[in-house]
Structure formats: structure tokens, C-alpha cells
């Protein structure tokens, strides 16, 4: 791990109580990671689908990049190591082949020299034999006999006879040497041809090994480039995550401030003074719940917030109905909840309808249970159209399902 990556890790770790994903992502240079942590993180990411999800979009993308780096870096590094090993082997084989080719060439050169030496000796012997033939031809076939018959004494006869025998032995030796030289010439010629064949073979081996080394070097460069690209992507993702940290923290603070403001609004004057029914009806008849109330923990930074209502399925433009008779005390655009309406129903009960695409009421309007007060949208911090619906009692958010069969109690994570 390089020093720049260690610094990036330290900055992010020190910035907040980083949980699962970032801890797992920062261990991307290790070949494995805890599977249970990855499962928990994926589960948390899947749950962040409502008003806080937009605040995490950039971080989610960074997390995806980190996950890609986590899964992609080990095989890329393995490929790089394999390519480097192949390159080392190919280099050794190429060097060995080149050495063998060089030795074969030296052997071939020596064989060629022996061949030339043998040919030279034969040429010399051929000259001597030619001289002998000419001498015999010049003196005639009876020169030895004439020399013997011309001897005057037995001693001279013996000397001339020995001289004739010496000449004969010399001639015979010359002929034998000629045969040996020819045999040596044939052997040297064969050895030279064998050496040439070995040189050709070793050169082919050397060429093959060199080509293999070149291919291994290319694979090693490609693998290293892949590793470098993944490491760079990881560093970029960490940079994005670090840059988003403060922005996400501010948005969490804004959400808490908005929840506190709504509580103060509902406790103030101007609420519904009619006769409350005490019963609530479902704001989108037949629609199911996609997210219930409860604590929220940012999947990367660990910031805590509280989901104080339920998210109800609804296509864009679906009518939203008032849950009970009441008075509209707020219609506001912007912020975490986007376009939202707050209705006071008396006895300290109020309902809030968030992320609308449009509103059908204004502050001060008296509405009846089942009246259309707006339409489903995707304004505020959302990833898609749905209705975020809250029920407040004296400014404290309650689980809305408490009016539909579940225990009627405050949201557990609320601390406003």
C-alpha cells in the first residue's frame, strides 16, 4: 500500500465513525474481506431509498467504485504476479537459449576449422603422392632392381636394399596417411554438418524463447496498468467519499432542524378547532408500505438520523387524501421533505404529507377526511416517487401504523 493511499485512509477514518462499507473498501488491497460485513452493508444500502438517499448518491457511487476495486484488485494483482513470473521464466529461458546458441556456434566454428585443417592435410598429401608418381614415371619401373644389381659388394648391396625398403615404407606410410586423412576429412565434415544443425535448432529455440519473453513482458505491462487503474479508481472514490462527508452531515443536520421546526409549528396556535374524529384513514387507499419508522445510519459515515414516518408506494401523480378532518397549517416547498403539507386535526394530532408533485390546498384551508390534498411526487431528498407520511401527537412523531392495528407509540429514535 502506497503512502498516498495510507493518508487517504487516515483522513477518512478520522473524519467520522466510518462503518462497514468504508472499512471494507479501505481493505481493498487485501485479497479477501469479511463476507458478513459486506452483507450488512448491502442490506443497509438497500434500505436507504427515501428522503436521505439523495444525500448519499455520490457516496453510493463512490462505494460502488470501491467495491469494484475491492473485487477487481486481487485478480488483477494475481494476473500481474503471474505475468511477472512468466516474464522471469521466459527471460531465463531466453538467456539459456541464447547461451546454448552461442556455444553451438562456437562448436560449429571449431568443426569448420577442423574440416579446413583436414582438407589442407589431404591437399598436401596429394602433392606428395603426385611427386612420387612423377618420380616413378621418370625413372621407370625397374629402378629399384637396377640399384640392387649395380652393387659391387655385399655391404653395398645390403645398404641399397635397405634404402629401397625405406623408400617403400615411406610410400606405404604416405598412402596410409592419405586414407587416414580422408577418413578424418569425412568425420570433420560430418561433425561440421551436425554442428550446423545444432546451431540452427538452438537459434530457433532462442527465437521462440525471446518471443515468449516479449509476450510475457506485454502481459506484465497490461496487468500492471490494470492494477494502477484500479488503485487510481480507488483513490478517486475515497476522495469523493471524503468530499461528500461534510455535505451529508449538513443535510442530516437540516433534516433534524426541519423535524424540530415542525414540532414547534404544531404546538403553536392556529390548529384545528373543530371536533376531531380520533380516527385516521390511509392517505393512498390500497397502497403498501415500502419503509417503516426507525433509526437511520448513513451506510458510509455512520451519521445517525430518525425516519419519523412511513413511506407509502405511489406512482407519480397518484392522489393523496386527507387522513382526517382538519386545518392546513403549512404548505412548504424545498428542504428534505420537498413539497409537503401539514394538517392539524385537533387534540394535538397532526399529519404531514411529503414529496408531493403538486398541492391542492393552501394554508388556512379546512379539509375533510378523504379529500384530495395533493399528488405523489419525488420532490426533496428522494430516489423516486412515493408518499412520506407522518403522524404527530403534540409535536412528537408516532408510528402511523399505530392507527391501523399496531401499537400506538412514539417513534423510538425520536429525541427532539
TORZA-184137 format. One record per residue (C-alpha): chain; residue number from 1; x, y, z. Coordinates in Angstrom, 2 decimals. Example, Ala and Ser with C-alpha at 12.3 -4.5 7.8 and 13.67 -1.06 7.14 Angstrom:
// TORZA-184137
chain;n;x;y;z
A;1;12.30;-4.50;7.80 .
A;2;13.67;-1.06;7.14 .
This chain:
// TORZA-184137
chain;n;x;y;z
A;1;0.00;0.00;0.00 .
A;2;1.46;3.34;-1.00 .
A;3;1.84;6.27;1.38 .
A;4;-0.80;8.29;-0.55 .
A;5;-3.35;5.53;-0.03 .
A;6;-2.48;5.30;3.68 .
A;7;-3.01;9.06;4.01 .
A;8;-6.37;8.83;2.26 .
A;9;-7.39;6.03;4.60 .
A;10;-6.35;8.00;7.69 .
A;11;-8.27;11.12;6.57 .
A;12;-11.50;9.24;6.03 .
A;13;-11.18;7.15;9.19 .
A;14;-10.52;10.21;11.33 .
A;15;-13.37;12.21;9.84 .
A;16;-16.25;10.15;11.24 .
A;17;-17.19;6.84;12.78 .
A;18;-16.85;5.07;9.47 .
A;19;-18.73;1.73;9.41 .
A;20;-18.95;-1.34;7.22 .
A;21;-18.60;-0.19;3.61 .
A;22;-15.71;2.23;4.07 .
A;23;-13.89;-0.14;6.38 .
A;24;-14.35;-2.92;3.84 .
A;25;-13.44;-0.62;0.95 .
A;26;-10.30;0.60;2.68 .
A;27;-9.17;-3.03;2.97 .
A;28;-9.34;-3.36;-0.82 .
A;29;-5.62;-4.13;-1.06 .
A;30;-6.17;-7.30;0.96 .
A;31;-7.10;-10.35;-1.06 .
A;32;-10.27;-11.08;0.99 .
A;33;-12.78;-9.20;3.15 .
A;34;-15.42;-10.20;5.73 .
A;35;-18.45;-11.53;3.89 .
A;36;-20.80;-10.75;6.80 .
A;37;-19.80;-7.06;6.75 .
A;38;-20.49;-6.88;3.02 .
A;39;-23.94;-8.47;3.56 .
A;40;-24.81;-5.98;6.32 .
A;41;-23.65;-3.04;4.20 .
A;42;-25.62;-4.16;1.16 .
A;43;-28.68;-4.53;3.37 .
A;44;-28.24;-1.00;4.73 .
A;45;-27.74;0.43;1.25 .
A;46;-30.92;-1.26;0.08 .
A;47;-32.86;0.42;2.90 .
A;48;-31.71;3.95;2.06 .
A;49;-34.38;4.62;-0.56 .
A;50;-36.25;7.63;0.75 .
A;51;-35.61;11.21;1.81 .
A;52;-31.97;10.65;2.86 .
A;53;-30.89;8.69;-0.22 .
A;54;-30.18;11.69;-2.44 .
A;55;-27.74;12.92;0.16 .
A;56;-25.84;9.65;-0.33 .
A;57;-25.90;9.38;-4.13 .
A;58;-22.31;10.47;-4.66 .
A;59;-21.20;8.32;-1.76 .
A;60;-23.15;5.36;-3.14 .
A;61;-21.35;5.78;-6.46 .
A;62;-18.05;6.01;-4.62 .
A;63;-18.96;2.88;-2.68 .
A;64;-19.67;1.08;-5.96 .
A;65;-16.26;2.13;-7.23 .
A;66;-14.64;0.96;-4.00 .
A;67;-16.47;-2.36;-4.22 .
A;68;-15.34;-2.75;-7.83 .
A;69;-11.78;-2.03;-6.70 .
A;70;-12.11;-4.49;-3.82 .
A;71;-13.23;-7.30;-6.10 .
A;72;-11.11;-6.34;-9.11 .
A;73;-7.76;-5.65;-7.49 .
A;74;-6.90;-9.16;-6.17 .
A;75;-7.33;-10.90;-9.57 .
A;76;-5.55;-8.01;-11.28 .
A;77;-2.64;-8.34;-8.87 .
A;78;-2.64;-12.12;-9.31 .
A;79;-2.52;-11.63;-13.08 .
A;80;0.33;-9.16;-12.67 .
A;81;2.24;-11.58;-10.42 .
A;82;1.66;-14.44;-12.87 .
A;83;2.78;-12.28;-15.76 .
A;84;5.89;-11.22;-13.85 .
A;85;6.66;-14.85;-13.05 .
A;86;6.15;-15.80;-16.69 .
A;87;8.44;-12.96;-17.68 .
A;88;11.14;-14.15;-15.29 .
A;89;10.91;-17.72;-16.58 .
A;90;10.82;-16.57;-20.20 .
A;91;13.81;-14.31;-19.59 .
A;92;15.77;-17.19;-18.07 .
A;93;14.81;-19.48;-20.92 .
A;94;15.70;-16.81;-23.45 .
A;95;19.11;-16.26;-21.83 .
A;96;19.75;-20.01;-21.64 .
A;97;18.72;-20.45;-25.28 .
A;98;20.93;-17.58;-26.36 .
A;99;23.86;-19.11;-24.44 .
A;100;23.23;-22.51;-25.99 .
A;101;23.05;-20.96;-29.44 .
A;102;26.34;-19.15;-28.78 .
A;103;28.03;-22.36;-27.62 .
A;104;26.65;-24.25;-30.60 .
A;105;28.01;-21.57;-32.93 .
A;106;31.45;-21.84;-31.28 .
A;107;31.37;-25.64;-31.65 .
A;108;30.37;-25.25;-35.28 .
A;109;33.26;-22.85;-35.87 .
A;110;35.72;-25.34;-34.36 .
A;111;34.28;-28.13;-36.51 .
A;112;34.63;-25.99;-39.60 .
A;113;38.26;-25.27;-38.67 .
A;114;38.97;-28.98;-38.23 .
A;115;37.37;-29.59;-41.61 .
A;116;39.64;-26.98;-43.19 .
A;117;42.72;-28.46;-41.47 .
A;118;41.86;-31.97;-42.69 .
A;119;41.33;-30.71;-46.20 .
A;120;44.67;-28.90;-46.08 .
A;121;46.48;-32.06;-44.98 .
A;122;44.88;-34.03;-47.78 .
A;123;45.88;-31.37;-50.27 .
A;124;49.50;-31.61;-49.03 .
A;125;49.48;-35.40;-49.25 .
A;126;48.05;-35.25;-52.73 .
A;127;51.06;-33.11;-53.69 .
A;128;53.48;-35.65;-52.22 .
A;129;51.80;-38.54;-53.99 .
A;130;51.87;-36.59;-57.24 .
A;131;55.65;-36.16;-56.78 .
A;132;56.06;-39.89;-56.15 .
A;133;54.09;-40.78;-59.24 .
A;134;56.17;-38.45;-61.37 .
A;135;59.40;-39.90;-59.95 .
A;136;58.34;-43.45;-60.72 .
A;137;57.26;-42.43;-64.17 .
A;138;60.59;-40.67;-64.84 .
A;139;62.89;-43.43;-63.56 .
A;140;60.94;-46.32;-64.91 .
A;141;59.55;-49.44;-63.19 .
A;142;62.96;-51.24;-62.71 .
A;143;64.95;-48.53;-60.96 .
A;144;64.96;-50.44;-57.63 .
A;145;66.18;-53.65;-59.33 .
A;146;68.89;-51.80;-61.21 .
A;147;70.09;-50.23;-57.98 .
A;148;70.41;-53.64;-56.33 .
A;149;72.19;-55.26;-59.32 .
A;150;74.70;-52.43;-59.51 .
A;151;76.02;-53.13;-56.01 .
A;152;79.73;-54.09;-56.04 .
A;153;79.96;-55.63;-52.58 .
A;154;77.60;-57.43;-50.25 .
A;155;77.64;-54.43;-47.87 .
A;156;76.70;-52.03;-50.63 .
A;157;74.02;-54.47;-51.70 .
A;158;72.61;-54.51;-48.16 .
A;159;72.66;-50.71;-47.95 .
A;160;70.93;-50.31;-51.30 .
A;161;68.37;-52.94;-50.34 .
A;162;67.62;-51.19;-47.03 .
A;163;67.30;-47.86;-48.86 .
A;164;64.83;-49.36;-51.27 .
A;165;62.88;-50.81;-48.33 .
A;166;62.87;-47.41;-46.59 .
A;167;61.52;-45.73;-49.68 .
A;168;58.87;-48.39;-49.93 .
A;169;57.91;-47.96;-46.28 .
A;170;57.73;-44.20;-46.78 .
A;171;55.49;-44.60;-49.79 .
A;172;53.23;-47.04;-47.95 .
A;173;53.01;-44.72;-44.95 .
A;174;52.12;-41.83;-47.21 .
A;175;49.29;-43.86;-48.73 .
A;176;48.08;-44.93;-45.27 .
A;177;48.24;-41.35;-44.04 .
A;178;46.22;-40.35;-47.09 .
A;179;43.48;-42.81;-46.15 .
A;180;43.52;-41.64;-42.52 .
A;181;43.37;-38.02;-43.65 .
A;182;40.41;-38.79;-45.91 .
A;183;38.64;-40.54;-43.03 .
A;184;39.35;-37.55;-40.79 .
A;185;38.03;-35.29;-43.52 .
A;186;34.81;-37.29;-43.72 .
A;187;34.47;-37.20;-39.89 .
A;188;35.19;-33.45;-39.75 .
A;189;32.63;-32.87;-42.49 .
A;190;30.00;-34.87;-40.58 .
A;191;30.79;-33.06;-37.33 .
A;192;30.57;-29.70;-39.06 .
A;193;27.17;-30.60;-40.51 .
A;194;25.92;-31.78;-37.12 .
A;195;27.18;-28.60;-35.52 .
A;196;25.39;-26.54;-38.16 .
A;197;22.13;-28.41;-37.50 .
A;198;22.52;-27.81;-33.73 .
A;199;23.17;-24.13;-34.33 .
A;200;20.01;-23.84;-36.40 .
A;201;17.99;-25.69;-33.76 .
A;202;19.36;-23.57;-30.91 .
A;203;18.69;-20.39;-32.84 .
A;204;15.06;-21.45;-33.29 .
A;205;14.79;-22.21;-29.57 .
A;206;16.35;-18.84;-28.77 .
A;207;13.92;-17.07;-31.11 .
A;208;10.94;-18.88;-29.59 .
A;209;12.12;-18.06;-26.06 .
A;210;12.68;-14.42;-26.99 .
A;211;9.17;-14.17;-28.45 .
A;212;7.74;-15.77;-25.29 .
A;213;9.64;-13.26;-23.17 .
A;214;8.28;-10.42;-25.28 .
A;215;4.71;-11.67;-24.87 .
A;216;5.21;-12.14;-21.13 .
A;217;6.55;-8.60;-20.86 .
A;218;3.47;-7.31;-22.71 .
A;219;1.16;-9.22;-20.36 .
A;220;3.07;-7.89;-17.36 .
A;221;2.71;-4.31;-18.62 .
A;222;-1.02;-4.81;-19.23 .
A;223;-1.54;-6.35;-15.80 .
A;224;0.39;-3.56;-14.10 .
A;225;-1.66;-0.96;-15.96 .
A;226;-4.84;-2.69;-14.74 .
A;227;-3.60;-2.62;-11.15 .
A;228;-2.62;1.03;-11.49 .
A;229;-6.04;1.90;-12.92 .
A;230;-7.86;0.12;-10.07 .
A;231;-5.70;1.78;-7.44 .
A;232;-6.33;5.16;-9.08 .
A;233;-10.08;4.45;-9.17 .
A;234;-9.98;3.53;-5.51 .
A;235;-8.14;6.73;-4.63 .
A;236;-10.69;8.73;-6.63 .
A;237;-13.59;7.01;-4.87 .
A;238;-12.06;7.73;-1.47 .
A;239;-11.63;11.35;-2.48 .
A;240;-15.30;11.58;-3.47 .
A;241;-16.38;9.96;-0.22 .
A;242;-14.24;12.34;1.80 .
A;243;-15.55;15.39;-0.09 .
A;244;-19.17;14.29;0.48 .
A;245;-18.76;13.77;4.20 .
A;246;-19.42;17.34;5.35 .
A;247;-22.22;17.88;2.83 .
A;248;-24.05;14.78;4.02 .
A;249;-23.53;15.83;7.62 .
A;250;-25.11;19.22;6.88 .
A;251;-28.09;17.57;5.22 .
A;252;-28.62;15.32;8.24 .
A;253;-28.50;18.41;10.44 .
A;254;-31.00;20.13;8.13 .
A;255;-33.37;17.18;8.43 .
A;256;-33.21;17.29;12.23 .
A;257;-33.78;21.03;12.19 .
A;258;-36.83;20.61;9.94 .
A;259;-38.27;17.98;12.26 .
A;260;-37.79;20.31;15.24 .
A;261;-39.40;23.19;13.33 .
A;262;-42.47;21.09;12.52 .
A;263;-42.81;20.18;16.18 .
A;264;-42.73;23.85;17.19 .
A;265;-45.25;24.69;14.44 .
A;266;-47.73;22.04;15.58 .
A;267;-47.50;23.18;19.19 .
A;268;-48.21;26.76;18.25 .
A;269;-51.59;28.48;17.84 .
A;270;-53.70;28.16;14.69 .
A;271;-54.51;24.46;14.86 .
A;272;-57.81;22.73;14.10 .
A;273;-60.61;23.79;16.48 .
A;274;-63.39;21.58;15.10 .
A;275;-64.49;18.28;16.55 .
A;276;-61.79;15.66;15.93 .
A;277;-62.75;12.14;14.94 .
A;278;-59.80;10.45;16.61 .
A;279;-59.59;8.04;13.68 .
A;280;-57.32;8.26;10.64 .
A;281;-57.75;6.78;7.18 .
A;282;-54.98;5.61;4.84 .
A;283;-53.84;8.52;2.61 .
A;284;-53.47;6.32;-0.52 .
A;285;-56.12;3.60;-0.33 .
A;286;-54.75;0.10;-1.01 .
A;287;-51.10;1.21;-1.23 .
A;288;-48.43;-0.70;0.67 .
A;289;-45.57;0.49;2.89 .
A;290;-42.03;0.47;1.48 .
A;291;-40.29;1.83;4.58 .
A;292;-41.35;1.98;8.21 .
A;293;-40.28;4.29;11.04 .
A;294;-37.00;3.80;12.84 .
A;295;-33.38;4.87;13.17 .
A;296;-31.25;5.61;10.15 .
A;297;-27.47;5.21;9.99 .
A;298;-25.61;6.54;6.99 .
A;299;-24.07;3.46;5.34 .
A;300;-20.63;5.08;4.96 .
A;301;-20.19;7.85;7.53 .
A;302;-22.24;6.48;10.41 .
A;303;-24.26;9.70;10.86 .
A;304;-27.50;8.96;12.70 .
A;305;-30.95;10.26;11.89 .
A;306;-34.51;9.16;12.51 .
A;307;-37.09;8.10;9.93 .
A;308;-40.14;9.59;11.59 .
A;309;-42.83;8.40;9.16 .
A;310;-43.74;5.65;6.74 .
A;311;-43.06;5.60;3.01 .
A;312;-46.10;4.56;1.03 .
A;313;-45.98;3.24;-2.53 .
A;314;-47.49;5.54;-5.12 .
A;315;-46.93;6.27;-8.80 .
A;316;-46.15;9.81;-9.83 .
A;317;-49.38;11.89;-9.70 .
A;318;-51.37;9.49;-7.52 .
A;319;-53.95;11.48;-5.45 .
A;320;-53.19;11.93;-1.75 .
A;321;-56.18;12.00;0.63 .
A;322;-56.50;13.81;3.98 .
A;323;-56.39;11.23;6.78 .
A;324;-58.99;13.12;8.84 .
A;325;-60.85;16.42;9.07 .
A;326;-58.54;19.28;9.85 .
A;327;-56.94;22.59;9.03 .
A;328;-53.93;23.13;6.77 .
A;329;-51.27;24.81;8.88 .
A;330;-48.37;24.61;6.40 .
A;331;-47.67;24.12;2.72 .
A;332;-43.96;24.41;2.09 .
A;333;-41.63;23.75;-0.81 .
A;334;-37.98;22.70;-0.55 .
A;335;-35.80;21.12;2.08 .
A;336;-35.56;17.43;2.91 .
A;337;-39.31;16.85;2.51 .
A;338;-39.72;18.77;-0.73 .
A;339;-43.28;20.00;-1.31 .
A;340;-45.13;18.96;1.84 .
A;341;-48.39;19.73;3.62 .
A;342;-49.10;19.70;7.38 .
A;343;-52.71;19.34;8.59 .
A;344;-53.81;19.85;12.19 .
A;345;-56.68;17.56;13.28 .
A;346;-57.22;18.81;16.86 .
A;347;-56.38;17.20;20.18 .
A;348;-52.69;17.73;19.35 .
A;349;-52.83;15.38;16.35 .
A;350;-51.29;16.48;13.03 .
A;351;-50.34;14.68;9.82 .
A;352;-47.66;15.54;7.31 .
A;353;-47.58;14.56;3.59 .
A;354;-44.16;14.92;1.94 .
A;355;-42.51;14.74;-1.51 .
A;356;-45.63;15.85;-3.38 .
A;357;-45.55;16.80;-7.05 .
A;358;-48.35;19.33;-6.52 .
A;359;-50.68;20.57;-3.76 .
A;360;-54.42;21.11;-3.87 .
A;361;-54.74;23.19;-0.67 .
A;362;-53.41;26.35;0.95 .
A;363;-52.56;27.37;4.50 .
A;364;-55.75;28.01;6.46 .
A;365;-57.96;25.70;4.36 .
A;366;-60.34;23.38;6.21 .
A;367;-60.24;19.90;4.70 .
A;368;-62.43;16.84;5.14 .
A;369;-61.39;13.27;5.64 .
A;370;-60.76;11.65;2.24 .
A;371;-60.41;14.97;0.41 .
A;372;-57.61;15.17;-2.16 .
A;373;-54.94;17.49;-0.77 .
A;374;-52.12;16.82;-3.29 .
A;375;-50.42;14.32;-5.57 .
A;376;-47.48;11.90;-5.20 .
A;377;-44.16;13.20;-6.46 .
A;378;-40.42;12.96;-5.91 .
A;379;-39.50;16.38;-4.53 .
A;380;-36.96;16.69;-1.72 .
A;381;-34.47;14.01;-0.79 .
A;382;-35.85;11.00;-2.62 .
A;383;-34.78;8.50;-5.25 .
A;384;-38.23;8.04;-6.77 .
A;385;-41.91;8.99;-6.36 .
A;386;-43.65;7.94;-3.15 .
A;387;-45.52;9.49;-0.22 .
A;388;-43.72;10.05;3.08 .
A;389;-46.50;10.26;5.70 .
A;390;-46.12;11.20;9.36 .
A;391;-48.49;11.37;12.32 .
A;392;-47.59;13.71;15.18 .
A;393;-49.14;13.90;18.68 .
A;394;-48.32;17.15;20.47 .
A;395;-45.36;17.62;18.17 .
A;396;-43.95;14.12;18.76 .
A;397;-43.86;11.75;15.78 .
A;398;-45.76;8.49;16.33 .
A;399;-45.71;5.34;14.27 .
A;400;-48.62;5.92;11.82 .
A;401;-49.32;2.18;11.80 .
A;402;-50.48;2.62;15.41 .
A;403;-53.82;3.83;13.95 .
A;404;-54.02;0.71;11.78 .
A;405;-53.57;-2.20;14.20 .
A;406;-50.00;-1.78;15.51 .
A;407;-49.16;-0.37;18.98 .
A;408;-49.75;3.37;19.11 .
A;409;-46.45;4.73;20.39 .
A;410;-43.83;7.42;19.65 .
A;411;-41.09;6.71;17.14 .
A;412;-38.36;5.04;19.18 .
A;413;-35.44;7.02;17.73 .
A;414;-37.06;10.43;18.13 .
A;415;-35.17;12.70;20.55 .
A;416;-36.47;16.11;19.56 .
